[in-house]
Amino acid sequence: MDPLFNELIDSKAINKNILITGGAGFIGTNLIIKLLKNTNFNIYNLDYLGFGSNYESLKLLDKKYTNYF
């Protein structure tokens, strides 16, 4: 794994909040998936749902995160 990502998930903060901008895009969706699998953080996704967004990919995920469009 990426050392920066390891540093993020190794944090001892239990109630950490993470804001992802552009979470409906390719990179944002994969980041949300990785965070959901490896952490218990509260994840908030803020996305315009423009040209590069794929909302269908987010529908397949757990509801452990919040979307704002």
Sequence and secondary structure as in RCSB ss.txt:
>XXXX:A:sequence
MDPLFNELIDSKAINKNILITGGAGFIGTNLIIKLLKNTNFNIYNLDYLGFGSNYESLKLLDKKYTNYF
>XXXX:A:secstr
  HHHHHHHT   SS EEEEETTTSHHHHHHHHHHHHH   EEEEE    TT  HHHHHTS SSEEEE 
